[in-house]
């Protein structure tokens, strides 16, 4: 493995290690020393690449938000018509709730951080705006906002329930939100 300035992937490994650490142990355990060890980089690399823990967390969570927005794009990007859009939202909810537990944990860690620290709310706000923008390709702004909240809520409920509800209930919830207006 290359080292020093000849290691172009070092910054990326640090960000990936940060997200892995948060998923495994939570935000409270993040430190330069722990992340450097997990990424297999010298401790000095942390301050070379990031101005501090907040800079590291913001970039890592921005990368995670990009990943989730990409899932929205994957499901909603090629949809044609309201019926397909409703089916795509249903698929998205099931993809997110049945996906890696890591994504669920990272989402909740970010939300908790944003609830405690207003300076992180801009990151979550930007994420929500991007998700809603994709939904607004197929639904009016108010419906897109409601669907975004429904996606979050049903994803969490399905992921944490010992007997998650079936696709039929998800489809019905999406239908109700999209036809209520």
C-alpha positions in Angstrom: 0.0 0.0 0.0 1.3 3.5 -0.9 2.0 6.0 1.8 2.3 9.7 2.3 1.5 12.0 -0.6 1.6 9.0 -3.0 -1.5 7.5 -1.3 -4.4 9.2 -3.2 -7.0 7.0 -1.5 -6.0 7.9 2.1 -8.7 10.6 2.5 -11.4 8.2 1.1 -10.3 5.5 3.5 -10.5 7.9 6.4 -14.1 8.8 5.5 -15.1 5.2 5.0 -13.5 4.2 8.3 -15.4 7.1 10.0 -18.7 5.8 8.7 -17.9 2.2 9.6 -16.9 3.3 13.1 -20.1 5.3 13.7 -22.1 2.4 12.4 -20.4 0.0 14.8 -19.8 2.1 17.9 -21.7 5.4 17.5 -20.7 9.0 17.2 -19.6 9.3 20.8 -16.6 7.1 20.1 -15.2 9.0 17.2 -11.7 10.3 17.7 -8.8 11.1 15.5 -6.8 8.2 17.0 -9.6 5.6 16.6 -10.4 6.6 13.0 -6.7 6.7 12.0 -6.2 3.2 13.4 -9.4 1.9 11.7 -8.3 3.4 8.4 -4.8 2.2 8.7 -3.3 5.6 8.3 -0.8 7.7 10.4 -2.5 9.8 13.1 -1.1 13.0 11.4 -3.2 12.2 8.3 -6.3 13.1 10.2 -5.3 16.8 10.7 -3.7 16.9 7.2 -7.0 16.0 5.5 -9.5 17.4 8.0 -9.6 20.6 10.1 -11.1 18.7 13.0 -13.7 16.2 14.1 -16.6 18.3 12.9 -15.1 18.6 9.4 -14.6 14.9 9.4 -18.1 14.1 10.5 -19.7 16.6 8.1 -17.8 15.1 5.1 -18.5 11.5 6.2 -22.2 12.2 6.7 -22.4 14.2 3.4 -21.0 11.1 1.7 -23.6 8.9 3.4 -26.4 11.3 2.4 -25.1 11.1 -1.2 -25.5 7.3 -1.0 -29.1 7.5 0.2 -30.0 10.2 -2.4 -28.5 7.9 -5.0 -31.0 5.2 -3.9 -33.8 7.7 -4.4 -32.5 8.5 -7.8 -32.2 4.8 -8.7 -35.8 4.2 -7.8 -37.4 7.4 -9.0 -35.1 8.4 -11.9 -36.7 6.5 -14.8 -40.3 6.5 -13.6 -43.0 7.5 -16.0 -46.4 8.4 -14.6 -48.0 8.6 -11.2 -48.7 4.9 -10.8 -45.1 3.9 -11.5 -44.0 6.7 -9.1 -46.1 5.2 -6.3 -44.7 1.8 -7.0 -41.1 3.2 -7.0 -41.7 4.8 -3.6 -43.0 1.5 -2.3 -39.9 -0.2 -3.7 -37.7 2.4 -2.1 -39.2 2.0 1.3 -38.7 -1.8 1.2 -35.1 -1.4 -0.2 -34.2 1.0 2.6 -35.9 -1.0 5.4 -34.5 -4.4 4.2 -31.1 -3.0 3.3 -28.0 -2.9 5.4 -28.5 -2.3 9.1 -25.5 0.0 8.8 -27.6 2.5 6.8 -30.3 2.6 9.4 -27.8 3.2 12.2 -26.0 5.9 10.3 -29.3 7.7 9.5 -30.3 7.7 13.2 -26.8 8.8 14.3 -27.0 11.7 11.9 -30.5 12.7 13.0 -29.5 12.5 16.7 -26.4 14.6 16.0 -28.5 17.2 14.1 -31.1 17.2 16.9 -28.4 18.0 19.5 -26.2 20.3 17.3 -28.0 22.9 15.2 -24.9 23.3 13.0 -25.5 19.8 11.6 -29.2 20.6 10.8 -28.1 22.2 7.5 -26.6 18.9 6.4 -29.9 17.1 7.1 -31.9 19.9 5.6 -29.9 19.7 2.4 -30.4 15.9 2.3 -34.1 16.3 2.7 -34.3 18.9 0.0 -32.5 16.7 -2.4 -34.8 13.7 -1.6 -37.9 15.9 -2.0 -36.6 17.3 -5.3 -36.5 13.8 -6.7 -40.0 13.2 -5.4 -41.2 16.5 -6.9 -40.5 15.1 -10.4 -43.6 13.1 -9.9 -45.6 14.7 -7.1 -46.6 18.3 -6.1 -44.3 19.8 -3.4 -46.7 19.2 -0.5 -47.2 15.6 -1.4 -43.4 15.1 -1.9 -42.8 16.5 1.6 -45.4 14.1 3.0 -44.0 11.2 1.1 -40.5 12.0 2.3 -41.7 11.8 5.9 -43.6 8.6 5.1 -40.5 7.0 3.6 -38.5 7.8 6.7 -41.2 6.6 9.1 -42.1 3.4 7.3 -38.5 2.5 6.7 -37.7 2.9 10.4 -40.8 0.9 11.5 -40.2 -1.9 9.0 -36.5 -2.1 9.9 -37.1 -2.3 13.7 -40.3 -4.4 13.8 -39.9 -8.1 14.6 -42.7 -8.7 12.1 -42.5 -6.0 9.5 -45.6 -5.1 7.6 -46.0 -6.4 4.1 -45.7 -4.6 0.8 -49.4 -4.3 0.5 -49.7 -2.0 3.5 -46.8 0.1 2.2 -48.4 0.5 -1.2 -51.7 1.4 0.5 -50.0 4.1 2.7 -48.3 5.6 -0.4 -51.6 5.5 -2.3 -53.4 7.3 0.5 -50.8 10.1 0.7 -50.7 10.6 -3.1 -54.4 10.6 -3.6 -55.5 12.5 -0.5 -55.3 15.8 -2.3 
